[in-house]
Amino acid sequence: MGTTPTPEGETYAGAGVDIVAGETAVERIKDHVRSTFRPEVIGDIGGFGGLFQFPAHRYDHPVLISATDGVGTKAVVAHQVGHFDSIGVDLVAMCVDDIACAGAEPLFFLDYIAVGKLDPDHIDQLVSGVARGCRDAGCALIGGEMAEHPGAMEPGEFDLVGFAVGVAERDRILDGTTVRAGDALIGLPSPNLRSNGYSLARRVLLDVADKPLDGPAWDGAHHSLGDELLQPSVIYSPAIASLLRVVDVRAVAHITGGGIPGNLPRVLTDKLDAVVDRDTWEAPRIFGEIQTLGGVSDAEMAKVFNMGIGMVVVVPDADVHTALDILRTAGHRATQIGVIESGAGAVRYVGRGSDPAS
């Protein structure tokens, strides 16, 4: 049986899309967006496309490098906790750190926010996080889209997607082809899950262990599980840029979904192995909680989570101390976590017992 039309006729608002709320949200986010502008940005927000004057004078043979990503089911945790002002940082991190692996400087960023019901306060919090991430990364937020999807998403539900565009000199693009046996692996620590593995983390912590998000993250913790799971991702790209200016960086691997075993081989040839020493860093407590409460194997943990290393940089052995100094000055407690050896394009672990990737 169909629905009887209203006497005044059907409207977009009656179908669940609030144009006025959308206009209010745009006004609310303008200052966040403007706070990210670089000198190359042309105009203001509100047009049909973001304008960015390419800094061609700084490059001889510039190559544009782009990436897109989302925040995955970390968005579900944000919805359940009702805390939205940091997850935008995760979005920026996932994109700009991907293009940093090619040696790119991030220039500008665009976001896409889909919601079940448009709430200007909700949008304001989300975009404030995106803007914070862009400021940290040094790129401009020059455009985006908000979409209200009544019927497809429930009120409060949302999805967040981003797009980063950067630039690198063509003859300085990192592609792993210069990696050599004897090179060193430097790990940049991640104090949390970043935005990866949340489906497994939620399954173990919330479903299997039945832990409340507003309860302590673990026995004796002084912060809640929700706060732990919503810690924003570290943004590594500025530190990588500082390193590239001084050190002969051979390759960079962003450790996201797939962990070290799934991402580090992407910068290796089929004649080299990465030998990772698991005794060189301590995984943050949250990983141990997930593994213990879920009975998760070492192999599964290693291929799902970053296990405390968010980025791996390959440098010549002679440059290790210089690289560590630069990265630590940039705020990262970097450490050498292994070496490159002849092999077949795989990751091999040493230390702490059996190989977790086996």
C-alpha positions in Angstrom: 0.0 0.0 0.0 1.4 3.4 -1.0 1.7 6.5 1.1 -0.8 9.2 0.6 0.7 12.5 -0.5 0.5 15.5 1.8 -2.0 18.2 0.9 0.9 20.6 0.3 2.7 18.1 -2.0 5.8 16.2 -1.3 9.1 18.0 -0.4 12.7 17.2 -0.1 12.5 17.9 3.6 9.6 15.5 3.9 11.8 12.8 2.2 14.4 13.3 4.9 16.9 15.8 3.3 17.2 19.1 5.1 18.7 21.7 2.8 18.6 24.4 5.5 20.6 22.3 7.8 23.1 21.8 5.0 23.5 25.5 4.5 23.9 26.0 8.2 26.6 23.3 8.3 28.5 25.0 5.5 28.5 28.3 7.4 29.7 26.5 10.5 32.7 24.9 8.8 34.0 27.9 6.8 36.6 29.0 9.5 37.9 25.4 9.8 38.4 25.2 6.1 40.1 28.7 5.8 42.5 27.8 8.6 44.1 25.3 6.3 44.7 27.6 3.3 48.1 27.8 1.7 49.2 30.8 -0.5 48.4 28.7 -3.6 44.7 28.5 -2.8 42.6 30.7 -5.0 39.2 32.1 -3.9 37.1 30.9 -1.1 34.8 28.0 -0.3 31.4 27.8 -1.9 32.3 27.3 -5.6 31.8 24.3 -7.7 35.4 23.3 -7.5 38.5 24.1 -5.4 41.2 26.2 -7.0 44.9 25.7 -6.3 47.7 27.4 -8.2 50.3 24.8 -8.8 53.7 25.8 -7.5 55.5 24.9 -10.8 58.5 27.2 -10.2 59.6 24.9 -7.4 59.9 21.9 -9.6 61.7 21.0 -12.8 59.7 17.9 -13.7 56.7 17.7 -11.3 54.6 14.7 -11.0 51.2 14.8 -9.2 50.6 11.9 -6.8 47.2 11.2 -5.3 45.5 8.9 -2.9 42.1 8.3 -1.5 41.0 6.4 1.7 38.4 6.3 4.5 38.3 5.7 8.2 36.6 2.3 8.0 34.6 1.0 10.9 36.4 3.4 13.3 33.4 5.5 12.3 31.2 3.1 14.1 33.1 3.6 17.3 32.9 7.4 16.9 29.1 7.1 16.4 28.7 4.9 19.5 30.8 7.2 21.7 29.3 10.4 20.1 32.8 11.8 19.7 33.5 13.1 16.2 36.2 15.9 16.5 39.3 13.7 16.0 38.4 11.1 13.4 39.0 13.6 10.6 42.7 13.5 11.6 42.6 9.8 10.8 41.2 10.5 7.4 43.9 13.0 6.5 46.7 10.7 7.9 45.6 7.7 5.8 45.8 9.7 2.6 48.8 12.0 3.0 50.9 9.3 4.5 50.2 7.1 1.5 51.5 9.7 -0.9 54.5 10.4 1.4 55.6 6.8 0.5 56.3 8.1 -3.0 58.1 11.1 -1.7 55.2 13.5 -2.3 54.5 16.8 -0.6 50.8 17.0 0.1 49.3 20.1 -1.6 45.5 19.9 -1.1 42.8 17.7 0.3 39.1 17.1 -0.3 36.6 15.3 1.9 33.3 13.5 1.4 30.9 13.1 4.3 27.8 10.9 4.0 25.3 11.0 6.9 21.9 9.5 7.8 20.6 12.9 9.0 22.5 16.1 8.7 23.3 17.7 12.0 25.4 20.9 11.7 27.1 20.2 15.1 28.1 16.8 13.9 29.4 18.1 10.6 31.3 20.9 12.5 33.1 18.4 14.6 34.0 16.1 11.7 35.3 18.9 9.5 37.2 20.5 12.5 39.2 17.2 12.7 39.8 17.1 8.9 41.1 20.7 9.1 43.3 19.9 12.1 44.8 17.0 10.1 45.4 19.2 7.1 47.1 21.8 9.2 49.3 19.2 10.7 50.1 17.8 7.2 50.6 21.2 5.7 48.0 20.8 3.0 45.0 22.9 2.1 41.4 21.7 2.5 40.0 23.2 -0.7 36.7 21.3 -1.2 34.4 18.6 -0.1 30.8 17.3 -0.1 28.1 16.6 2.5 25.4 14.1 1.5 22.3 13.2 3.5 21.2 9.7 2.9 17.9 9.1 4.7 16.7 5.5 4.4 20.2 4.3 3.5 21.8 5.4 6.8 20.4 5.9 10.3 20.5 9.3 12.0 24.0 9.6 13.6 25.6 7.1 11.2 28.2 8.6 8.9 31.0 7.7 6.5 34.1 9.8 5.9 36.2 9.6 2.7 39.1 11.8 1.7 41.3 12.6 -1.3 44.9 13.9 -1.2 46.9 15.4 -4.0 50.6 16.0 -3.7 53.7 16.6 -5.9 57.2 15.1 -6.2 60.1 15.8 -8.5 60.0 13.0 -11.1 63.6 11.9 -10.6 63.1 11.8 -6.8 60.0 9.6 -6.7 60.4 6.7 -4.3 59.5 3.4 -5.8 61.7 0.9 -4.0 64.0 0.2 -6.9 67.1 1.7 -5.1 66.7 -0.5 -2.0 69.8 -2.6 -1.5 70.9 -5.5 0.8 72.5 -4.0 3.9 70.1 -1.0 4.1 68.5 -0.3 7.4 64.8 -0.4 8.4 63.7 2.5 10.6 60.3 2.3 12.3 58.2 5.3 13.3 56.0 4.3 16.3 52.2 4.4 16.3 50.7 4.5 19.9 47.4 3.1 18.7 45.5 1.2 16.1 45.3 4.3 13.8 42.4 3.4 11.4 43.0 -0.2 10.7 41.7 -3.5 12.0 38.7 -2.0 13.7 36.3 -4.7 12.6 38.4 -7.3 14.4 39.0 -5.0 17.4 35.3 -4.3 17.8 34.5 -7.9 17.4 36.9 -8.9 20.2 36.5 -6.0 22.6 32.8 -5.2 22.2 31.2 -8.5 21.2 33.4 -11.3 22.6 34.7 -9.6 25.7 31.5 -7.4 26.1 33.6 -4.4 27.3 31.7 -1.1 27.6 33.1 1.8 25.6 32.8 4.1 28.7 34.6 1.7 30.9 38.4 1.6 31.5 40.4 0.6 28.4 42.0 -2.2 30.5 42.4 -3.0 34.2 44.0 -0.1 35.9 43.7 2.3 32.8 42.8 5.9 33.6 41.1 6.4 30.3 38.1 4.7 28.7 38.1 2.1 26.0 36.2 4.6 23.7 39.0 7.2 24.2 41.6 4.5 23.5 39.9 3.4 20.2 39.3 7.0 19.1 42.9 8.2 19.5 43.7 10.0 16.3 46.3 8.6 13.9 49.8 10.0 13.9 50.6 12.0 10.7 54.0 11.1 9.5 54.3 13.0 6.2 56.0 16.2 7.5 58.7 14.1 9.2 59.2 12.1 6.0 59.6 15.4 4.1 62.2 16.6 6.5 64.1 13.3 6.1 64.0 13.5 2.3 65.7 16.9 2.4 68.8 15.4 4.1 69.0 11.6 3.8 69.1 9.3 0.7 65.8 7.7 1.6 65.5 4.4 -0.4 61.8 3.6 0.3 58.9 4.3 2.6 56.1 1.9 3.6 52.9 3.1 5.3 51.8 0.3 7.7 48.1 0.2 7.4 45.7 -2.8 6.8 47.8 -5.8 6.3 50.4 -4.8 8.9 54.1 -5.0 8.3 53.9 -8.3 6.4 51.4 -6.9 3.9 52.9 -3.4 3.3 56.7 -3.6 3.6 57.0 -6.1 0.6 55.4 -3.4 -1.6 58.7 -1.5 -1.6 60.9 -4.6 -2.1 62.1 -6.3 -5.2 61.8 -10.0 -5.6 65.4 -10.4 -4.7 65.3 -8.8 -1.3 63.8 -9.6 2.1 63.1 -7.3 5.0 64.4 -8.8 8.3 62.4 -7.3 11.1 63.6 -7.7 14.7 60.5 -7.8 17.0 62.6 -7.1 20.1 63.4 -3.6 19.0 60.0 -2.1 20.0 57.2 -2.7 22.4 53.6 -3.0 21.0 51.1 -0.7 22.8 48.9 -2.3 25.4 45.8 -2.3 23.3 47.2 -4.9 20.9 47.9 -7.3 23.8 44.3 -6.8 25.1 42.9 -7.7 21.7 45.1 -10.7 21.3 44.4 -12.0 24.8 40.7 -11.4 24.9 40.1 -12.8 21.4 42.7 -15.6 21.5 44.1 -14.1 18.3 47.2 -15.8 16.8 50.5 -14.0 16.4 50.1 -14.4 12.6 46.6 -12.9 12.6 47.7 -9.9 14.7 50.7 -9.2 12.5 48.7 -9.2 9.3 45.8 -7.1 10.6 47.4 -4.5 12.9 50.4 -2.1 12.8 51.5 -3.5 16.2 53.0 -0.2 17.1 54.9 0.7 13.9 53.0 3.1 11.6 55.7 3.8 9.0 58.9 2.1 7.9 61.7 4.0 6.2 64.5 2.3 4.3 67.8 4.2 4.4 71.5 3.3 3.8 73.1 1.9 6.9 75.6 4.8 7.0 72.6 7.2 7.3 70.9 5.5 10.2 72.1 7.9 13.0 71.3 11.0 10.9 67.9 9.7 10.0 67.1 8.9 13.6 68.1 12.3 14.7 65.9 14.0 12.1 62.9 11.8 12.9 63.2 12.3 16.6 63.6 16.0 16.2 60.3 15.9 14.3 58.6 14.3 17.3 58.8 10.6 16.5 60.6 8.1 18.8 62.0 6.3 15.8 64.3 3.3 16.1 66.0 0.8 13.8 63.9 -2.3 13.6 65.7 -4.4 11.0 67.8 -4.7 7.9 67.4 -5.6 4.2 68.9 -8.9 3.1 69.0 -10.9 -0.1 65.8 -13.0 -0.4 62.6 -13.3 -2.3 60.6 -10.1 -1.6 59.2 -11.2 1.8 59.3 -10.1 5.5 61.1 -12.3 7.9 60.9 -11.8 11.6 63.6 -12.5 14.2 63.3 -12.3 18.0 60.4 -13.1 20.4 60.0 -16.7 19.3 58.3 -17.9 16.1 57.7 -15.9 13.0 54.3 -14.2 13.3 53.9 -14.1 9.6 54.2 -17.8 9.1 
